[in-house]
Amino acid sequence: MKNFEIPVYYKSSLIQKIKELRKNKDHYKKDFTPTILEFGAIDIYLARHFGFCYGVENAIEIAYKTIEENPDKKIYLLSEMIHNQGVNADLQANGVDFIMDSFGNQIIDWDEISSNDIVVIPAFGTTLETEKILKERNIDTLQYNTTCPFVEKVWKKSNSLGTEDFSVIIHGKANHEETKATFSHAKENSPSVIVRDLEETKLLSKIILGEIEKNEFYKIFKNKHSINFDVEKDFSKIGVVNQTTMLASETEEIANCLKETMIKKFGGENLNSHFADTRDTLCYATNDNQQATIELLKEDVDMAIVVGGYNSSNTSHIVELLQEKFPTYFISDQSKIISKDKIQHFDRSVKEEKITFDYLQQKENIKVVLTSGASCPDSVVEAVLFKLLSFFGKEKSVEEIINMVIKNIVKQKKGSTKLSLFLILKIHSFTL
């Protein structure tokens, strides 16, 4: 896979070394167990996969090269580059302005933007309607387009469904930039509908089966279906795609629900003519991160910390999974860990930050899961790790830890990879 040129302050030599060690031992990514970092009073269970993905690194590389190569031009981003507050703030500090916010609200009027300016399309992609506006202003929509290739893969799948007269059901969040872009592309060739979750899908199934009055469709799915969508005609052939950062398990449930619906309506023998057996369009990074998170749920730990942007879909789903078993704290960076007794974290249920006291349990040895979303720099995860370590004394000598490590490198034990403090000291110079 390509190595991207991204700012050094987003990198962590410590995290990178750990990732390289895991990759070398498990090149085909069959082992999703965490890496356990033993520090005596605290053990960190570092997820097998986390951090910047291909699409994010590609977008950041293009954005910073654009800044470097065009010092005399005004540079705009359509909206947030990725869902990470720190990265977006860095870009703004480098003179980049955002045309819209992440909800599509206009910040800068189109009339203020000329053909001499550069407009960068973010990793989520954009709608055909916005592309048209840019082209009308003679603004290049190709050279500075950072749309993730896995998002474009979904668009191609939607297009192929349309050529075979299938309607497209999109599993996603209607207000998310990626879903808006996918919906825009899908509805060009196919009648299209967005479903948020399994509950909405069950309502849609009842509409397809005639158990709910067809006119209710236009109320339930207001602003989430293509123009002139015909309930009686357009649900005769359907296929499912998704926003690439949704939960894979939920997309599978939605597809299965709709598959059963089409069997009920048209019979199992006719299924292939009415339901497209599309392969999951979830991106590799989202899938890897979710699988690594599921593996974390098998561990016996005390709590979890997830680092990332609060409006990041893929990060939110990691939090959602971990909350099923552990007290889980969703933070944007190390500054949210105020002290050993106090943490400021995002509560997804009320969509705002709150303070929790005594989050680090008073135990001889506390076990903490640490992971992040696909738009979080490794340097931020490292900073969180060091912040946690700063609260604990070095209760074991280096010699004692060396004796715990076979060959002083990596020991595979009970499915988990353990790295001792000795190894950490070897691959990254710091003092506890």
C-alpha positions in Angstrom: 0.0 0.0 0.0 1.2 3.5 -0.8 3.1 5.5 1.8 1.7 9.0 2.0 3.6 12.2 2.8 1.7 13.7 5.8 2.9 16.3 8.4 5.3 14.7 10.9 3.3 16.0 13.8 0.5 13.6 12.9 2.9 10.6 13.3 4.0 8.6 16.3 7.2 6.5 16.0 6.0 4.5 19.0 2.6 3.6 17.5 4.2 3.1 14.0 6.7 0.6 15.4 4.0 -1.4 17.1 1.9 -1.4 14.0 4.9 -2.6 11.9 5.6 -5.4 14.4 2.0 -6.6 14.2 1.9 -6.3 10.5 5.2 -8.3 10.1 3.8 -11.1 12.3 0.3 -11.0 10.7 0.8 -9.8 7.1 -2.6 -11.2 6.0 -4.5 -9.6 8.9 -6.0 -12.7 10.4 -5.2 -11.8 14.0 -7.4 -9.0 15.4 -6.3 -9.4 19.1 -5.0 -6.3 20.8 -1.4 -5.5 21.7 -1.1 -5.4 25.5 1.4 -2.9 26.9 2.2 -3.8 30.5 3.4 -1.0 32.7 2.8 -2.5 36.2 0.0 -0.4 37.7 -1.7 0.0 34.4 -2.0 -2.2 31.3 -3.0 -0.7 28.0 -4.9 -2.9 25.5 -4.1 -1.2 22.2 -6.5 -2.2 19.4 -5.0 -4.2 16.5 -6.2 -1.6 14.0 -6.9 2.1 14.4 -5.9 5.5 13.2 -5.5 7.2 9.8 -6.8 5.0 6.9 -5.8 5.1 3.2 -8.5 7.6 2.3 -7.6 10.0 5.1 -3.9 10.0 4.5 -4.5 10.5 0.8 -6.7 13.5 1.5 -4.3 15.1 4.0 -1.3 14.6 1.5 -3.2 16.3 -1.3 -4.4 19.1 1.0 -0.9 20.0 2.3 0.7 19.6 -1.1 -1.9 22.0 -2.5 -1.0 24.5 0.2 2.7 24.2 -0.3 2.5 24.4 -4.1 0.1 27.4 -4.3 1.3 30.0 -1.8 -0.2 32.9 -3.8 -3.7 31.4 -4.3 -6.8 31.4 -2.2 -7.5 27.8 -1.1 -10.9 26.6 0.0 -12.3 23.3 1.2 -15.9 22.4 0.4 -16.4 21.4 4.0 -14.4 19.6 6.7 -11.5 17.6 5.2 -12.2 14.7 7.6 -14.1 14.5 10.9 -11.2 15.5 13.1 -11.2 18.9 14.8 -7.4 19.1 15.1 -6.7 18.3 11.5 -9.4 20.8 10.3 -8.0 23.5 12.7 -4.5 22.9 11.3 -5.8 23.5 7.7 -7.5 26.6 8.7 -4.4 27.8 10.5 -2.6 27.3 7.1 -5.1 29.7 5.4 -7.7 27.3 4.1 -11.3 28.4 4.5 -14.3 26.1 4.5 -17.2 26.9 2.1 -19.8 24.9 4.0 -20.1 23.3 7.4 -20.5 19.6 7.9 -24.3 19.9 7.6 -24.2 21.7 4.3 -24.9 25.2 5.6 -23.2 27.8 3.4 -20.4 29.7 5.2 -18.9 31.5 2.2 -21.1 32.6 -0.7 -20.3 31.1 -4.1 -20.0 34.6 -5.5 -16.9 35.2 -3.4 -15.1 32.3 -5.2 -13.5 32.8 -8.6 -11.9 30.6 -11.2 -8.5 31.7 -9.9 -9.2 30.0 -6.6 -8.6 26.4 -5.6 -11.4 24.3 -4.1 -10.4 21.0 -2.5 -13.1 18.3 -2.4 -12.9 16.4 0.9 -12.5 12.7 1.5 -16.3 12.3 1.8 -16.7 13.3 -1.8 -19.4 15.8 -2.9 -22.8 15.9 -4.7 -23.2 16.3 -8.4 -25.1 19.5 -7.7 -22.0 21.0 -6.0 -19.8 19.7 -8.8 -22.0 21.5 -11.3 -21.7 24.8 -9.4 -17.9 24.5 -9.4 -17.8 23.7 -13.1 -20.0 26.7 -13.9 -17.3 28.8 -12.1 -14.5 27.1 -14.2 -13.1 25.6 -11.0 -11.1 22.4 -11.4 -13.0 19.5 -9.8 -10.4 16.8 -10.6 -6.9 18.0 -9.6 -7.8 18.7 -6.0 -10.4 16.0 -5.5 -9.5 13.9 -2.4 -12.6 11.7 -2.5 -11.8 8.3 -0.9 -11.6 5.5 -3.5 -13.8 3.3 -1.3 -16.5 6.0 -1.4 -16.2 6.1 -5.2 -16.5 2.3 -5.1 -20.0 2.7 -3.6 -20.9 5.1 -6.3 -19.9 2.6 -9.0 -21.9 -0.1 -7.3 -24.9 2.2 -7.2 -24.5 3.0 -10.9 -24.3 -0.7 -11.8 -27.5 -1.3 -9.9 -29.2 1.5 -11.9 -28.1 0.1 -15.3 -30.0 -3.1 -14.3 -33.1 -1.2 -13.3 -32.7 -1.8 -9.6 -33.6 0.9 -7.0 -30.9 1.7 -4.5 -31.3 1.5 -0.8 -28.6 3.4 1.0 -27.7 2.6 4.6 -26.4 5.8 6.0 -27.1 9.0 7.9 -29.0 11.4 5.6 -27.2 14.5 6.9 -23.7 13.0 6.6 -21.6 14.4 3.7 -20.7 11.0 2.4 -24.3 9.8 2.3 -25.4 13.1 0.6 -22.8 12.5 -2.0 -23.7 8.8 -2.5 -27.4 9.7 -2.7 -26.7 12.4 -5.3 -24.8 10.0 -7.5 -27.2 7.1 -7.0 -30.4 9.0 -7.9 -28.9 10.1 -11.2 -29.5 6.5 -12.5 -31.8 4.9 -10.0 -34.8 5.6 -7.7 -33.0 5.9 -4.3 -33.9 5.8 -0.6 -31.8 6.4 2.5 -32.4 4.2 5.6 -30.8 5.2 8.9 -31.0 1.9 10.7 -32.8 -1.5 11.0 -35.9 0.1 12.6 -36.4 2.3 9.5 -35.7 -0.7 7.3 -38.5 -2.6 9.0 -40.9 0.3 8.3 -39.8 0.3 4.7 -40.4 -3.5 4.5 -43.9 -3.0 5.7 -44.5 -0.4 3.0 -43.1 -2.7 0.3 -45.4 -5.5 1.5 -48.4 -3.2 1.6 -48.8 -3.5 5.4 -48.4 0.3 5.7 -50.2 2.7 3.4 -47.9 3.7 0.6 -48.5 7.5 1.2 -46.9 7.0 4.6 -43.6 6.4 2.7 -43.4 10.0 1.7 -43.9 11.2 5.3 -41.5 8.7 6.9 -38.8 9.1 4.3 -39.3 12.8 3.6 -36.1 14.3 2.1 -34.6 10.8 2.0 -35.9 9.6 -1.4 -35.3 10.6 -4.9 -37.8 12.9 -6.7 -40.8 11.1 -8.3 -40.1 7.9 -6.4 -43.0 5.6 -7.2 -43.7 3.2 -4.3 -45.7 0.7 -6.4 -43.1 0.5 -9.2 -39.7 1.3 -7.7 -39.7 -1.4 -5.0 -40.0 -4.3 -7.5 -36.1 -4.5 -7.8 -33.8 -3.3 -5.0 -30.1 -3.5 -4.0 -28.4 -2.2 -0.9 -25.2 -0.1 -0.6 -24.0 1.8 2.5 -22.2 4.8 3.9 -18.7 3.2 4.2 -18.4 4.1 7.9 -21.6 2.4 9.2 -21.6 -0.7 11.3 -21.1 -3.7 9.1 -23.3 -5.9 11.2 -26.2 -3.4 10.9 -25.8 -3.2 7.1 -25.9 -7.0 7.0 -29.1 -7.0 9.1 -30.7 -4.4 6.8 -29.8 -6.4 3.7 -31.1 -9.6 5.2 -34.3 -7.8 6.3 -34.9 -6.5 2.8 -34.0 -9.9 1.2 -36.6 -11.6 3.3 -39.1 -8.9 2.4 -38.6 -9.6 -1.3 -38.9 -13.3 -0.8 -42.3 -12.8 0.9 -43.4 -10.5 -1.9 -42.1 -12.3 -4.9 -41.2 -15.8 -3.7 -37.8 -17.4 -3.1 -37.6 -18.8 -6.6 -37.7 -15.3 -8.1 -35.4 -13.6 -5.6 -32.5 -13.0 -8.0 -34.8 -11.0 -10.3 -35.9 -8.7 -7.4 -33.0 -8.5 -5.0 -29.4 -7.7 -5.9 -27.0 -9.7 -3.9 -24.5 -6.9 -3.5 -21.2 -7.5 -1.6 -20.7 -5.3 1.4 -19.4 -1.8 0.4 -17.9 -1.1 3.8 -14.3 0.2 3.4 -11.4 -2.0 4.5 -10.3 0.3 7.3 -13.8 0.5 8.8 -14.1 -3.2 8.7 -10.6 -3.8 10.2 -11.3 -1.2 13.0 -14.7 -2.8 13.8 -13.2 -6.3 13.8 -10.4 -5.2 16.1 -13.0 -3.6 18.4 -15.1 -6.8 18.5 -11.9 -8.6 19.5 -11.4 -6.1 22.3 -14.8 -7.1 23.7 -13.4 -10.5 24.5 -10.9 -9.0 26.9 -11.4 -8.7 30.7 -10.6 -5.0 31.1 -11.9 -2.2 33.4 -12.6 0.6 30.9 -12.1 1.9 27.4 -10.9 5.2 25.9 -11.8 6.0 22.3 -10.0 9.0 20.7 -11.4 10.9 17.7 -13.8 13.6 16.3 -17.1 13.7 18.0 -18.9 14.0 14.6 -16.9 11.0 13.2 -19.3 8.2 12.2 -16.8 5.4 12.2 -15.4 6.5 15.6 -18.9 6.7 17.1 -19.6 3.2 16.0 -16.4 2.0 17.8 -17.7 3.7 21.0 -21.1 2.1 20.5 -19.6 -1.3 20.3 -17.4 -0.9 23.4 -20.1 0.6 25.5 -21.9 -2.7 25.3 -19.4 -4.1 27.8 -17.1 -1.5 29.3 -17.3 2.0 30.8 -16.2 3.9 27.7 -14.9 7.5 27.4 -15.0 9.2 24.1 -12.4 12.0 24.0 -11.0 14.3 21.2 -7.4 14.4 22.6 -5.3 14.1 25.7 -6.4 17.5 27.1 -9.7 15.9 28.0 -8.0 13.8 30.5 -7.9 16.5 33.2 -6.4 14.5 36.0 -6.2 11.0 37.4 -9.7 11.6 38.9 -11.4 13.7 36.3 -12.1 13.2 32.5 -14.1 15.3 30.1 -15.7 13.2 27.5 -18.5 13.2 24.9 -21.8 11.6 25.8 -23.4 10.3 22.6 -26.8 10.1 24.1 -27.1 13.8 24.7 -24.5 14.9 22.1 -22.4 17.0 24.5 -19.4 16.7 26.7 -19.7 15.9 30.4 -17.3 15.5 33.3 -16.9 12.1 35.0 -15.0 11.7 38.3 -13.0 8.7 39.5 -13.0 7.2 36.0 -9.7 5.4 36.8 -10.7 2.8 39.3 -8.6 2.4 42.5 -7.0 -0.9 41.8 -3.5 -2.4 42.0 -3.6 -3.0 38.3 -6.1 -1.3 36.0 -6.6 -2.5 32.5 -7.6 0.1 29.9 -8.6 -0.4 26.2 -7.2 2.4 23.9 -8.2 2.9 20.3 -9.3 5.6 17.9 -11.2 6.2 14.7 -9.9 6.3 11.1 -9.5 10.1 11.2 -7.4 10.4 14.4 -3.6 10.9 14.1 -1.4 8.4 15.8 0.3 11.3 17.6 -2.9 12.0 19.5 -3.3 8.4 20.5 0.3 8.4 21.7 -0.3 11.6 23.7 -3.3 10.0 25.4 -1.2 7.0 26.2 1.5 9.1 27.8 -1.1 11.2 29.7 -2.4 8.0 31.3 1.1 6.7 32.1 1.9 10.0 33.8 -0.5 9.2 36.6 1.3 6.0 37.6 4.7 5.4 39.1 7.1 2.9 37.6 6.1 0.0 39.9 8.2 -2.6 38.1 11.9 -2.3 37.3 13.1 -2.6 33.7 14.9 -5.9 34.7 11.6 -7.4 36.0 9.8 -6.6 32.8 12.7 -7.9 30.7 12.2 -11.3 32.4 8.6 -11.3 31.3 9.4 -10.9 27.6 10.7 -13.8 25.5 13.6 -12.8 23.3 13.0 -9.2 24.5 10.8 -8.5 21.5 7.3 -10.0 21.2 5.6 -12.9 22.9 2.4 -14.4 21.6 0.3 -15.6 24.5 -3.3 -16.6 24.5 -4.1 -14.8 21.3 -2.8 -11.4 22.5 0.5 -9.7 21.6 2.3 -8.4 24.6 5.0 -5.7 24.5 6.9 -5.0 27.6 8.2 -1.6 28.8 11.7 -2.8 27.7 10.6 -3.1 24.1 8.9 0.3 24.2 12.1 1.9 25.5 14.0 0.2 22.7 11.7 1.5 19.9 10.8 4.9 21.3 13.0 7.0 23.6 11.0 8.3 26.5 11.2 8.1 30.3 8.3 7.2 32.6 
